[in-house]
Amino acid sequence: MDSNYEKGLDREAPYSHVIQGIFPIIYIIIWLLDSIILNLSTILNTYIPSYIRIILFGIVILISIIIGYLSHKQLFHDNEPSNVLITHGILGYIRNPLYLSILLLYLALLFLSISLISTCLFILIFLIYNWMVNCEERILEDIFGEQYREYKKKVPKWIPKLI
């Protein structure tokens, strides 16, 4: 194993910290502008009652918190990246639980006020996260080889395997 990989360096997609720091700010600003101030693309809010949107928001936030907590606890309990492929716990159900948790936070806000502009931005954010995951999975294939390729065949990338 390469020493950079053992130290946890070069295991992330390029600029992933910048992306994860800037996109929430941009998304929240655009969501607030459209959902609360300008109401440019919130036409669906008139057809979907607010109590349904609030319930969806609460459910998705709760799922996001649970997935984020479980994955963070499993991945970062040693404060060091693992030198072995972790395939148990939540990572036995989904390959990218932390990224899914983050995407669910965006989705929860989207449910709270169905802004079509925010929906387009969410799709863009999802595509960028998918690109980051693809980059990181290539790195993990370099590190763990066939073991990771077999893991990819068994465990889905985005939608958790429930059985």
Contacts in CASP RR format, 6 or more apart in sequence:
PFRMAT RR
TARGET T0000
AUTHOR 0000-0000-0000
METHOD contacts of the structure
MODEL  1
MDSNYEKGLDREAPYSHVIQGIFPIIYIIIWLLDSIILNLSTILNTYIPS
YIRIILFGIVILISIIIGYLSHKQLFHDNEPSNVLITHGILGYIRNPLYL
SILLLYLALLFLSISLISTCLFILIFLIYNWMVNCEERILEDIFGEQYRE
YKKKVPKWIPKLI
1 83 0 8 1.000
1 143 0 8 1.000
2 10 0 8 1.000
2 143 0 8 1.000
4 10 0 8 1.000
5 11 0 8 1.000
5 139 0 8 1.000
5 142 0 8 1.000
5 143 0 8 1.000
6 81 0 8 1.000
6 83 0 8 1.000
7 81 0 8 1.000
8 80 0 8 1.000
8 81 0 8 1.000
10 139 0 8 1.000
11 81 0 8 1.000
11 136 0 8 1.000
11 139 0 8 1.000
11 140 0 8 1.000
11 143 0 8 1.000
12 132 0 8 1.000
12 135 0 8 1.000
12 136 0 8 1.000
12 139 0 8 1.000
13 131 0 8 1.000
13 132 0 8 1.000
13 133 0 8 1.000
13 135 0 8 1.000
13 136 0 8 1.000
14 135 0 8 1.000
16 132 0 8 1.000
16 136 0 8 1.000
19 128 0 8 1.000
19 132 0 8 1.000
20 102 0 8 1.000
23 125 0 8 1.000
23 128 0 8 1.000
24 105 0 8 1.000
24 106 0 8 1.000
26 121 0 8 1.000
27 106 0 8 1.000
27 109 0 8 1.000
27 118 0 8 1.000
27 121 0 8 1.000
27 122 0 8 1.000
27 125 0 8 1.000
28 109 0 8 1.000
30 115 0 8 1.000
30 117 0 8 1.000
30 118 0 8 1.000
30 121 0 8 1.000
31 109 0 8 1.000
31 110 0 8 1.000
31 113 0 8 1.000
31 115 0 8 1.000
31 118 0 8 1.000
31 121 0 8 1.000
34 40 0 8 1.000
34 41 0 8 1.000
34 42 0 8 1.000
34 113 0 8 1.000
34 115 0 8 1.000
34 117 0 8 1.000
34 118 0 8 1.000
35 42 0 8 1.000
35 112 0 8 1.000
35 113 0 8 1.000
35 115 0 8 1.000
35 118 0 8 1.000
36 113 0 8 1.000
40 115 0 8 1.000
40 117 0 8 1.000
41 115 0 8 1.000
41 116 0 8 1.000
41 117 0 8 1.000
41 118 0 8 1.000
42 113 0 8 1.000
42 114 0 8 1.000
42 115 0 8 1.000
42 116 0 8 1.000
43 116 0 8 1.000
44 114 0 8 1.000
44 116 0 8 1.000
45 53 0 8 1.000
45 113 0 8 1.000
45 114 0 8 1.000
48 114 0 8 1.000
53 111 0 8 1.000
53 112 0 8 1.000
53 113 0 8 1.000
53 114 0 8 1.000
54 112 0 8 1.000
56 108 0 8 1.000
56 111 0 8 1.000
57 108 0 8 1.000
57 109 0 8 1.000
57 111 0 8 1.000
57 112 0 8 1.000
58 108 0 8 1.000
60 104 0 8 1.000
60 107 0 8 1.000
60 108 0 8 1.000
60 111 0 8 1.000
61 104 0 8 1.000
61 105 0 8 1.000
61 108 0 8 1.000
63 104 0 8 1.000
64 101 0 8 1.000
64 102 0 8 1.000
64 104 0 8 1.000
64 105 0 8 1.000
64 108 0 8 1.000
65 101 0 8 1.000
67 90 0 8 1.000
67 94 0 8 1.000
67 97 0 8 1.000
67 100 0 8 1.000
67 101 0 8 1.000
67 104 0 8 1.000
67 160 0 8 1.000
68 97 0 8 1.000
68 98 0 8 1.000
68 101 0 8 1.000
70 89 0 8 1.000
70 90 0 8 1.000
70 97 0 8 1.000
71 90 0 8 1.000
71 91 0 8 1.000
71 97 0 8 1.000
71 98 0 8 1.000
71 101 0 8 1.000
72 98 0 8 1.000
74 86 0 8 1.000
74 89 0 8 1.000
74 90 0 8 1.000
74 91 0 8 1.000
75 82 0 8 1.000
75 86 0 8 1.000
75 91 0 8 1.000
75 98 0 8 1.000
85 140 0 8 1.000
85 144 0 8 1.000
85 147 0 8 1.000
85 148 0 8 1.000
85 151 0 8 1.000
87 151 0 8 1.000
87 155 0 8 1.000
90 97 0 8 1.000
91 97 0 8 1.000
91 155 0 8 1.000
92 155 0 8 1.000
92 161 0 8 1.000
93 155 0 8 1.000
93 160 0 8 1.000
93 161 0 8 1.000
93 162 0 8 1.000
94 100 0 8 1.000
94 155 0 8 1.000
94 156 0 8 1.000
94 157 0 8 1.000
94 158 0 8 1.000
94 159 0 8 1.000
94 160 0 8 1.000
94 161 0 8 1.000
95 133 0 8 1.000
95 137 0 8 1.000
95 151 0 8 1.000
95 152 0 8 1.000
95 155 0 8 1.000
95 156 0 8 1.000
95 157 0 8 1.000
96 133 0 8 1.000
96 157 0 8 1.000
96 158 0 8 1.000
97 160 0 8 1.000
99 129 0 8 1.000
99 132 0 8 1.000
99 133 0 8 1.000
100 158 0 8 1.000
100 160 0 8 1.000
102 129 0 8 1.000
103 125 0 8 1.000
103 126 0 8 1.000
103 129 0 8 1.000
106 122 0 8 1.000
106 125 0 8 1.000
107 122 0 8 1.000
109 118 0 8 1.000
110 118 0 8 1.000
110 119 0 8 1.000
110 122 0 8 1.000
130 158 0 8 1.000
133 157 0 8 1.000
137 148 0 8 1.000
137 152 0 8 1.000
140 148 0 8 1.000
141 148 0 8 1.000
141 149 0 8 1.000
144 151 0 8 1.000
155 161 0 8 1.000
END
